[in-house]
Amino acid sequence: MKLFYLAPIEKLKEVNSPWHALDLGTGRHLACVRWKDEREEMIWSNHPDVVRLPHPIFESTMPLSDEHLKHLCNRFEVSRDDGVHAVIKQAAKQDPFMRLEVL
């Protein structure tokens, strides 16, 4: 499953799993990563430059945080009441690789 993050491109280049990203124009990218290694994900996502979006299944009803909105509102029409699926839906319209699952 793909997980979604806000991260600078320099940090994304450290990922050893398939990833795809959209530039948000804030120094961050909206990235989706299909992790091969759970331990690598835990270490990478705990870095201070990485902001994890809510898990698309287990946290799908969790609203976006102020930190999420600070970066996402530059490119997407999202609000505090929206969850991660609102972001994924809009991102997938701009780039099909941002869909939750690409067949």
Secondary structure, 3 states (H helix, E strand, C coil): CEEEEEECHHHHCCCCCCEEEEECCCCCEEEEEECCCHHHHHHHHCCCCCEECCCCCCCCCCCCCHHHHHHHCCCCCCCCCCCHHHHHHHHHHHCHHHCCCCC
